[in-house]
Amino acid sequence: MNALTDKVKKLAKDNRMDLVGVASIDRYAHAPEMVYPKAHLPEANAVIAMAIRYPDAMFANAGAGDAESIFSIENYQNTVIGKNLYNAALRVTRLLEDEGYKTVPMMVSGRWRLHPYKSIRTEWCADFSNRHAAVAAGLGEFGLHALCITPQYGMRQRFISVVTEAPLDADPMYSGPSLCDKCMICFKSCPVKAIDVKPEHLEKIQIGGRVFEYAKVDHWRCGWSEQVNNIPEEGPAMGGQEIGILPPEQGEITDEMFLSAFYEKNKLAGFQAQMTHAMGNCMRMCIPPPLRGKQKMPAPYCKKLMATRIFEDTGEDKTKPRKYKISI
């Protein structure tokens, strides 16, 4: 490891990063042009991927026990962990700039182009993918749910990336025991059926000479719950929200439909709907094979609450959203 790479990794670890790895630019040879590292920094030679882990008991016990609370994990995920990631990325950036290398820190998550844009053909596309950067830097590999799983923490961490022209030493890509055995718990746990595991719909990507395959994820469906809290079973129920609106079972989800359901849910659920959090069940319930028996399986509160749904209609029209109420 050259001295600069060592300095970068030490600084990241000193700033609360639990994982740090480096990917060389050649591993991005097949990346789409607008999310390619050189699209952000034409001089880019490497991408640094970093991660900070969730407190394990907080992650496993969120929404469970007598407290039935997800407030701590909401705050730590969206505020505390995010701020620490940004702080570490900024400090690494300043170190590399002080060494004379152009460097660009990326976002954690939370901003997307919702529709195709110029050469971007997908929907809900971030300007840079931290999960792909983590895989490229050797921190883990993709699960069926298209998220990065690490051997140390499974799904229980968040990532950030830094793009730099510095000539850093790349880490080897992950080559340990498989971190996904296609147990299907992500698919079975999703309350909005966002994960499409049909063999003909699986997506294949190439990173650093390796080909990865994962499910096609409908991010309009995923965002229907995780971004605007329309599905109380994924967490808002813990704040008292009993009202839910399911996305249409068939057909396209439009902007108008998405916004209409969001406003309708807020009107029916009241102000409490603004003080809650949805935690993706695919992420929450996933424990990779090497960590089974080591990590605690979270309580299946989402599945239990789904069984209490009472719908306002018969659901004959599968192209329209459905309002319902759960029993808390």
Secondary structure by P-SEA (a helix, b strand, c coil): ccaaaaaaaaaaaaaccccccccccccccccccccccccccccccbbbbbbbbcaaaaaaaccccccccaaaaaaaaccaaaaaaaaaaaaaaaaaaaabbbbbbbbccccccccccccccccccccccaaaaaaaacccccccccbbbbccccccccbbbbbccccccccccccccccccccccccccccccccccccccbbbbbcccbbbbbccccccccccccccccccccccccccccbbbbccccccccaaaaaaaaaaaaaaaccccccccccccccccccccccccccccccaaaaaaaaacccccccccccbbbbbcccc
